[in-house]
Amino acid sequence: MPFSSAMLSPSSLRDSVASFHRLLSLSPPPSVVEINKILGSLAKATHCTTAISLSTQAELKGFKPSLVTLTILTNCYCLVGDITSAFSLLGKIFKWGYQPNTVTVNTLMKGLCMKDVGQALDFHDDLLAKGFCLNPVSYGTLVNELCKTGQTRCAVKLLQMMGGRKIKIVPDVVIYNAVIDGLCKGGLVNEASKLCSEMIRGGISSNIVTYNTLICGFSNTSQLQEAIRMDEALDLFNEMRFKNLLPDTVTYSSLIDGLCKAKRMSHVKDLVYEMRSNGHAPNIITCNILLNAFCKMNNLDEAITLYRQIVDQEIQPTIYTYNILIDGLCKGGRFRFAREIFEYLMTKGHHLNAYSYNIMINGLCKESLFGEALTVFSRMKENGFLPDLVTFTTLVGALLMKNENDKVEVLIHELLNQ
């Protein structure tokens, strides 16, 4: 039974429970298949505790669960985080003479990965020792979770074992991509690139996800490596086009991000033009990357023009968009415009965050508008945001410059009591 986030409305839930009770009251009793249909629909809608409770009632009425029933319930217990009960059902499966199928095993593997990937590895080793063969879905789940939890080295070892004597399942491009992504996120881009080459030599073709992952990895490098790494990212970009793999918005955005960090803005303009020409309109992520680059390079006229294009093209700005622009304007001597945007957001009820308030407090203090900075500080607290060390440091520094020591004492007392 796959994990699902589908929802049942309250009335549908009541109808399902009522139908289940009607089934239990039938004479002769219905097939367990009918029971499973309702339990399955409840599990898909994540009404897991209801499914578990109804199953218990059915057993008390004499219904013997089938393997499908037990798999549904295993899924339910995993979803509610009760791994102990999920494994007790595995014991029932063996006790009643069933053989767990790959769906049951995959469900348990996913449940364990959600709780403790180390236990999932132990479970994997135990299954292998008992001669049970897992399928690619199980290995995809395990590898993915190992990478997500920062255990990429373990994922690499597992990958190397696949297709061998012990693990006969041959890894596919999805599994390779998960490990390549884990290596890139861990800053091991060279290893990720080598693994990609190994994959291709093994007869598995790279796909758009592989290239996007590597390009993103090469684009997120330290300044000392930027020039070399961006050349490698551009080589990958040209290689994927040579293979007739069409770049998508993710590809373009990753490259634009790297080129912006490397301050290669002429390349950036060419890419944005190509991106549009190929039918990929920049999304808010692309726009945020460009906006951040313009603000950092103090190209505020271009930043303002881009912001107006975002609004005109009805691209929905995020709070990150506004924070980038307000911060850039404050630091670049355009405080008046920054303040207008901040006040607009407050008036329209946009959801600001603590960083938004800190930017404006800092801007007001730099303009010697200390009273207004304290007003924004009060609004910050009224709107449920706890001031942090940055907030207090900014305000205390500004008040000390004005010799308002009494207000400084009040702020420090508030910080200590927070």
Secondary structure, DSSP 4 states (H G I P E B T S, - for coil): ---------HHHHHHHHHHHHHHHH-SSPPPHHHHHHHHHHHHHTT-HHHHHHHHHHHHHTTPPP-HHHHHHHHHHHHHTT-HHHHHHHHHHHHHTT----HHHHHHHHHHHHHH-HHHHHHHHHHHHHTTPPP-HHHHHHHHHHHHHTT-HHHHHHHHHHBTSSSB-PPP-HHHHHHHHHHHHHTT-HHHHHHHHHHHHHTTPPP-HHHHHHHHHHHHS--GGGHHHHHHHHHHHHHHHHHTT----HHHHHHHHHHHHHTT-HHHHHHHHHHHHHTT----HHHHHHHHHHHHHTT-HHHHHHHHHHHHHTT----HHHHHHHHHHHHHTT-HHHHHHHHHHHHHTT----HHHHHHHHHHHHHTT-HHHHHHHHHHHHHTT----HHHHHHHHHHHHHTT-HHHHHHHHHHHHH-
